[in-house]
Amino acid sequence: MNIYLKEFIEEKFKKSGKALDLGAGDFSDINYLSKLNCECEGVDIKTGIDLEKYYLSEKNPFNLVFSNYVIHKIKNKKQFVKIIFENLIYNGWFFIHTFDKEDKTCHCGLTEYSLKIFFIECGFKKIKTKVFDYYDNEQNHNHWHKVLQVTGQK
């Protein structure tokens, strides 16, 4: 479970709700949230969902839409942000983790400003960004990343 996502959820949600993970990967975040009685859906290329195309869940709207380390791989980032927007309830929250442009291992990251503009243009409010260093100690990794976190509300 992404510890920063866990902290965000504990801060913003006092009761369980519905969450959508765009780019769920191994579904570890979804599995964790399901144990907290959160109704969750995860989509990924492995589930047949191409996030380069428009996606609207049959289960929408969600209280939370999140995505970890996916948006930097998406060509049409504005379309991806619209997918987040349209799958959220009014006043629902989003949480994004990606690599910052200064990350030495990714070379494909984004800047706080460029990503924030996409969310502003799509109508989000209360947008917050932060960049921080994170040591990735997963198997075969063991290096530092420069992480960009963006959160906000519909």
Buried (B, 14 or more C-beta within 10 A) or exposed (E): EBEBBBEBBEEBBEEBBBBBBBBBBEBBBBEBBBEEEBBBBBBBBEEEBEBEEEBEBEEBBBBBBBBBBBBBBBEEBEBBBBBBBBBBBEEBBBBBBBBBBEBEEBEEBBBBEEBBBBBEEBEBEEBEBEBEEBEEEEEEEEEEBBBBBBBBBB
